[in-house]
């Protein structure tokens, strides 16, 4: 037992040692509780539509082409292989199970980071904050949308795993790293960042032959990735945005870097970004200090650092300088997440400046924060190390707890909203992310019909309640009447407000019924009103009603109001 462990009483060490297990159990409990077996938007093209094409492809080469065929600007190899795995095992598709499988990548990623820290001489009890930084719901979009769980989180795991094996300086792990890097590259565009990150790692270890092999392999992988690829995103316009808003872009990088500290997510964005930006600046300062210290120990990188600067920083990281495998691994991992976040800032903020704190990308700052914590806790000894641990434990618990307040209500509402859209899809042929009269609407409806006929997947029945097929406003006799407020001023959205109370354990849905169609849109529990995208509603004159669902049954109320959708 080392000196820092002696400073922590045995019962406390035992309790702290069990904390990561508790955090993991809570995370996956909510994953199971709020996941639904319903596809949404990009899920359709990447899962059932892909599977149909794969099944119908007569030749092996054609089957392979369906696996690597791009979706938007990404190829989706790993996700589609997992989809095929489920199909081979069960002859079915289950989006809930696929999402859970994708979310297991978070567990493996945590295990890889924690294991690397322990192999470096760290102690399990000091690794506890990593669990709170990783297993929170900042990344809820990736957690509860099937294709995102199989893609965004998976590609980070593949990159970190590839860098882990690359740092081993042995022949078999090198080829394993290359294999993972290829899968990584063809699983999402962000996976290509493993190649420059791995090159930085290899140059740090002065492995010239491996660096040449890695560079050639990366060039081939990137060429193959873009071969036959049509770009539709207009990414060249990103540089115009940067030139127009240089300071905003510069600040956005630090805001995204500190995204794991987005603890007031419901505040106005100008206030919301303050804490992540300050945290990002602090993380970058720590990273830069550590970077100068370890690079000064590298025969290759050290020659570029002035002697005076090297002497000042060389003693700061108390990680063993002769153990350059782990220094190289942390360096490669940090470079990977930094490059990935820079790409998001450069190529995505032109669409929406708020994107830097979108849940979709939150796993990058989570990994960054975890690795920086490992570096910091290793840089102290004895009592100071315990103080750093206690401080970061409290901070990480605060970050973790804030996500329950900020995001669990959103997660619950999202599931309810998507289930209502699934009802609309089933009843009207449009709803699960498509807009009416679009090519995507046709593809989505055709795909769901086909997998249903093939016995591979059907929308759950009932979706909301056994009475859902009996909903009607045609006969209003005996119905109660409620008041709603229609806001039809927006060309894109109909907002239906209300003045009735929704109690715990029940749900209210706005009912829109015309001669040929009937739609449901959920009322949020916070009484902000039902959001009804007009692009998903067929043209016609609609009666407005309210469907109440509770443990005691259901009831339909009429409002004596109508709305015309063009």
Beta strands, then each sheet from edge to edge (+ up, - down):
strand 1: 480-481
strand 2: 484-487
strand 3: 493-498
strand 4: 507-513
strand 5: 518-522
strand 6: 530-533
strand 7: 540-550
strand 8: 553-565
sheet 1: 1+ 8+ 7- 4+ 5-
sheet 2: 2+ 3- 6+
end
